[in-house]
Each structure stands twice: as structure tokens, then as C-alpha cells.
């Protein structure tokens, strides 16, 4: 157990690089960006969907002091998990939801564990999730790779898998500054075996970036930071004041 309260379960032989995942610079930029509330509408929508579908899930116990488990496969610095748990647990009369998450980025998990000690975090791969079979009522996955088989394994009967991915026009203004002919994000793949589609929608909103630091935080938390020129970076820093977000949300239910 590290002093920040997490455990590191990513063994050396399972790493593709010395420090896999997002580096300190990217993690710091994302935390700063998210904590300014730019993606709060997404976190609120995720919490709303989970609240609705968990409440109607017959496998979630309604006994006194019962709880439901929510796992974040690719938790980063913990923003979405914490916002969702805060919303779901705001009503003291409803079932308590407990959270845990993993990420391959050690620096991200350090930050998550230090700031949100009420949840459990570990450094691990989402292709080998270190929780028991059928132990989770919900899994969230935001812009992160995962194993369909692993998610299916850890979900309880009728468990929910909330996937969030970029929709076609996500960050269009930023991409236009990076690429001469920006490509649209691809549609999500077919519903995997073992799951049924419970809900699907897109979420669109826009936000302002009032300062150069805000604009750089957005750029640095995306893969575009590594592929754009110095000239384009400067243009983004000076001119990118308004950006559109476009998310694809898909809620899958474990069949059976």
C-alpha cells in the first residue's frame, strides 16, 4: 500500500514501457481542466443514467445497509468516479454506492487516491481487472480501452456498463487548429456478446476557454498535443476561446 492509499498491481513484465499511461504533464493538465467544470455536464449525465438504471435493476439489493459497487476501468485522476458517487449518494435514503478504479498511469492513480480516499484505487490493466467475478453492479469507462470479456466477468447479473467515447464533432474547433482536414471520430462498435443495449444517446454542449492556460490544459490532455506544430500550439493558446464537446454515451446491460 503506497502512502497515498493505492496499490500497484501492474507488474514489470506486464508493462509496455517504463511508465505506461498518461504522464504527469497530461494528468496535471486534465485535472486542472476538469476541476474548472468544463465537462461537468458529462459527469452529471453519467450520474443521471446510472441512477435511473441502477434503481430499476432487480439484482441491486434494497435491504437496509445494502450497497452497490461501481468500478471505473481507466479512472485517470478520479474525477468522473467521484462526481458520480457524490450525486448517487446525495440521497441518504437510497442505496449506497461504493467506488473503486484502476488506471495504468501511476501518477494518475496517485492523484486519485490522495484526493478521494473514500474510494479504492490501484495501478493495473483494464485487460486484467483485479476484482472477483460478478462483484460489480456497474462499470464506467470514459475514453479508455478495455476488455469486453473482463467487464463481462466482473459484472453481476444485469450489471451495467456505461461507455463514454468521443462523438463525430467532439472538440471540432481544436482539431481544426491541428489538422488541415480533421477526421471525424468513429461510431462505437457493435454491442459485444453477453450484453444488451439499455440506452444510447449523444451529449453536446460548448464551453469557453477564457485564458491561455485553460486552452493549453485542454490541448495537453489530448493526444493532439503530441502531433501539433509549435505554430499551431501558439495559435491555439492565443485564439481558441470557444469549444464544442460531443460525446457518445452507451449503457449496456449484462444479459442473462
C-alpha positions as CSV (number, residue, x, y, z in Angstrom):
1,X,0.0,0.0,0.0
2,X,1.5,3.3,-1.1
3,X,1.4,6.3,1.3
4,X,-1.3,7.9,-0.9
5,X,-3.5,4.8,-0.3
6,X,-3.4,2.9,-3.6
7,X,-1.8,-0.4,-4.5
8,X,0.4,-1.0,-7.6
9,X,-0.6,-4.3,-9.3
10,X,1.0,-3.6,-12.7
11,X,4.0,-5.9,-12.7
12,X,7.1,-5.1,-14.6
13,X,6.6,-7.9,-17.1
14,X,3.2,-6.5,-18.0
15,X,4.4,-3.1,-18.9
16,X,5.0,-1.9,-22.5
17,X,7.1,1.0,-21.3
18,X,8.8,2.1,-18.1
19,X,5.9,4.4,-17.1
20,X,2.8,3.4,-19.1
21,X,-0.2,5.6,-19.5
22,X,-0.6,9.4,-19.2
23,X,2.4,11.2,-17.9
24,X,2.5,13.8,-15.1
25,X,2.1,16.7,-17.5
26,X,-1.0,15.3,-19.1
27,X,-2.6,14.3,-15.8
28,X,-2.0,17.7,-14.2
29,X,-3.5,19.4,-17.3
30,X,-6.6,17.2,-17.2
31,X,-7.2,17.7,-13.5
32,X,-6.9,21.4,-13.9
33,X,-9.2,21.4,-16.9
34,X,-11.8,19.1,-15.3
35,X,-11.9,20.9,-12.0
36,X,-12.8,24.1,-13.7
37,X,-16.1,22.4,-14.6
38,X,-15.9,22.3,-18.4
39,X,-17.0,18.7,-18.5
40,X,-19.5,18.8,-15.6
41,X,-22.5,18.3,-18.0
42,X,-21.0,14.9,-18.9
43,X,-20.4,13.8,-15.3
44,X,-24.0,14.9,-14.5
45,X,-25.4,12.9,-17.4
46,X,-23.5,9.8,-16.5
47,X,-24.7,10.0,-12.9
48,X,-28.3,10.5,-14.1
49,X,-28.2,7.5,-16.3
50,X,-26.7,5.3,-13.7
51,X,-29.1,6.5,-11.0
52,X,-32.1,5.7,-13.3
53,X,-30.9,2.2,-14.4
54,X,-29.5,1.1,-11.0
55,X,-32.8,1.9,-9.4
56,X,-34.6,-0.3,-11.8
57,X,-32.1,-3.2,-11.6
58,X,-33.7,-6.1,-9.8
59,X,-30.3,-7.5,-8.8
60,X,-29.4,-4.5,-6.7
61,X,-30.3,-5.3,-3.1
62,X,-32.8,-3.0,-1.4
63,X,-32.1,-4.4,2.1
64,X,-31.1,-1.9,4.9
65,X,-27.4,-1.0,4.7
66,X,-27.0,-2.7,1.3
67,X,-24.6,-1.2,-1.2
68,X,-23.8,-1.3,-4.9
69,X,-20.3,-1.4,-6.3
70,X,-19.2,0.9,-9.2
71,X,-15.9,0.3,-10.9
72,X,-14.0,2.8,-13.1
73,X,-12.0,1.0,-15.7
74,X,-9.5,3.7,-16.7
75,X,-10.1,6.1,-13.8
76,X,-7.4,8.7,-14.5
77,X,-7.2,11.1,-11.7
78,X,-10.7,10.1,-10.4
79,X,-12.8,13.0,-11.5
80,X,-15.8,11.2,-13.1
81,X,-16.0,8.4,-10.4
82,X,-16.0,11.0,-7.6
83,X,-18.6,13.2,-9.3
84,X,-20.9,10.2,-10.0
85,X,-20.6,8.8,-6.4
86,X,-21.3,12.3,-4.9
87,X,-24.5,12.5,-6.9
88,X,-25.7,8.9,-6.4
89,X,-25.0,9.1,-2.6
90,X,-26.6,12.6,-2.1
91,X,-29.9,11.0,-1.1
92,X,-29.3,9.3,2.3
93,X,-32.4,7.2,1.9
94,X,-31.2,5.5,-1.3
95,X,-28.8,2.6,-1.7
96,X,-25.1,3.5,-1.0
97,X,-22.8,3.2,-4.0
98,X,-19.1,2.4,-3.3
99,X,-16.5,3.1,-5.8
100,X,-13.1,1.7,-7.0
101,X,-11.0,2.3,-10.0
102,X,-7.8,1.4,-11.9
103,X,-5.5,3.0,-14.4
104,X,-2.2,2.1,-15.9
105,X,-0.8,5.5,-15.2
106,X,0.8,5.5,-11.7
107,X,0.8,9.3,-11.5
108,X,-2.9,9.5,-12.2
109,X,-3.8,6.8,-9.6
110,X,-1.6,8.6,-7.0
111,X,-3.6,11.8,-7.5
112,X,-6.9,9.9,-7.4
113,X,-6.1,8.1,-4.2
114,X,-4.8,11.1,-2.5
115,X,-7.8,13.3,-3.2
116,X,-10.5,10.7,-3.0
117,X,-9.6,8.4,-0.1
118,X,-13.2,7.1,0.2
119,X,-12.7,5.1,-3.0
120,X,-10.2,2.3,-3.6
121,X,-7.7,2.7,-6.4
122,X,-5.0,0.6,-8.0
123,X,-2.4,0.7,-10.8
124,X,-3.5,-2.1,-13.1
125,X,-4.5,-3.0,-16.6
126,X,-8.2,-3.0,-17.6
127,X,-7.4,-6.2,-19.5
128,X,-6.8,-7.9,-16.2
129,X,-9.1,-6.2,-13.7
130,X,-8.2,-7.3,-10.1
131,X,-11.7,-7.8,-8.7
132,X,-13.8,-11.0,-8.3
133,X,-16.2,-12.4,-10.8
134,X,-19.8,-10.9,-10.7
135,X,-18.8,-8.4,-8.0
136,X,-19.8,-5.1,-9.6
137,X,-23.2,-3.6,-10.2
138,X,-21.7,-1.1,-12.6
139,X,-18.6,-0.3,-14.7
140,X,-17.8,3.1,-16.2
141,X,-15.3,3.6,-19.0
142,X,-14.5,7.1,-20.2
143,X,-12.2,7.4,-23.2
144,X,-10.3,4.3,-22.1
145,X,-9.5,0.9,-23.7
146,X,-11.0,-2.2,-22.1
147,X,-11.6,-5.9,-22.4
148,X,-15.2,-6.8,-23.1
149,X,-14.5,-10.2,-21.6
150,X,-13.1,-8.7,-18.4
151,X,-16.1,-6.3,-18.0
152,X,-18.5,-9.1,-18.6
153,X,-16.7,-11.3,-16.0
154,X,-16.7,-8.7,-13.2
155,X,-20.3,-7.5,-13.6
156,X,-23.1,-9.1,-11.6
157,X,-26.2,-10.3,-13.2
158,X,-27.9,-7.4,-15.0
159,X,-24.9,-5.2,-14.2
160,X,-24.4,-2.0,-16.2
161,X,-21.5,-0.9,-18.4
162,X,-21.5,2.8,-19.2
163,X,-19.2,3.7,-22.1
164,X,-18.3,7.2,-23.0
165,X,-16.5,8.0,-26.2
166,X,-16.0,11.0,-28.5
167,X,-18.8,11.5,-30.9
168,X,-18.1,12.8,-34.5
169,X,-17.9,16.5,-33.8
170,X,-16.0,16.3,-30.4
171,X,-13.6,19.2,-30.0
172,X,-14.0,20.2,-33.7
173,X,-12.6,23.6,-33.1
174,X,-9.4,22.2,-31.5
175,X,-9.0,19.6,-34.3
176,X,-9.4,22.3,-36.9
177,X,-6.3,24.0,-35.4
178,X,-4.3,20.8,-35.5
179,X,-5.2,19.2,-38.8
180,X,-5.8,20.6,-42.3
181,X,-8.6,18.1,-42.8
182,X,-9.6,16.7,-39.4
183,X,-11.3,13.3,-39.4
184,X,-14.5,12.6,-37.5
185,X,-14.4,10.2,-34.6
186,X,-15.7,6.7,-35.5
187,X,-19.0,5.3,-34.3
188,X,-18.9,2.8,-31.4
189,X,-18.6,-0.8,-32.4
190,X,-21.4,-3.4,-32.3
191,X,-22.8,-4.4,-28.9
192,X,-20.5,-7.2,-27.7
193,X,-21.6,-10.7,-26.9
194,X,-23.1,-11.1,-23.5
195,X,-24.6,-7.6,-23.4
196,X,-27.8,-5.9,-24.4
197,X,-28.2,-2.2,-25.2
198,X,-30.1,-0.5,-22.5
199,X,-29.7,3.1,-23.6
200,X,-27.8,5.2,-26.1
201,X,-27.5,8.9,-26.7
202,X,-25.2,11.8,-27.7
203,X,-24.5,14.8,-25.5
204,X,-23.5,18.1,-27.0
205,X,-22.5,21.3,-25.2
206,X,-20.0,24.1,-25.6
207,X,-17.7,26.0,-23.2
208,X,-15.5,29.0,-23.2
209,X,-11.7,29.0,-22.5
210,X,-11.1,32.4,-21.1
211,X,-7.3,32.2,-20.6
212,X,-4.3,30.8,-22.4
213,X,-3.7,28.4,-19.5
214,X,-7.2,26.9,-20.0
215,X,-6.6,26.4,-23.7
216,X,-3.2,24.7,-23.1
217,X,-4.7,22.4,-20.5
218,X,-7.3,21.2,-23.0
219,X,-4.6,20.7,-25.6
220,X,-2.2,18.9,-23.3
221,X,-4.8,16.4,-22.0
222,X,-5.5,15.2,-25.6
223,X,-3.3,13.1,-28.0
224,X,-3.3,16.1,-30.3
225,X,-0.6,17.8,-28.1
226,X,1.9,15.3,-29.4
227,X,1.1,15.8,-33.1
228,X,0.7,19.5,-33.5
229,X,3.3,22.0,-34.5
230,X,4.8,24.8,-32.4
231,X,2.9,27.3,-34.6
232,X,-0.4,25.5,-34.2
233,X,0.1,25.3,-30.4
234,X,0.7,29.0,-30.3
235,X,-2.4,29.7,-32.3
236,X,-4.5,27.5,-30.0
237,X,-3.1,29.3,-27.0
238,X,-4.0,32.7,-28.4
239,X,-7.2,32.1,-30.3
240,X,-9.1,29.0,-29.1
241,X,-11.7,30.7,-26.9
242,X,-14.8,28.6,-27.6
243,X,-15.0,24.8,-28.0
244,X,-17.8,22.2,-28.6
245,X,-18.0,18.9,-26.8
246,X,-19.8,16.0,-28.4
247,X,-19.9,12.7,-26.5
248,X,-21.4,9.3,-27.3
249,X,-22.9,7.6,-24.2
250,X,-23.9,3.9,-24.4
251,X,-25.3,1.9,-21.5
252,X,-25.0,-1.8,-21.9
253,X,-26.6,-4.4,-19.5
254,X,-25.2,-7.8,-18.9
255,X,-27.6,-10.3,-20.5
256,X,-28.9,-13.3,-18.7
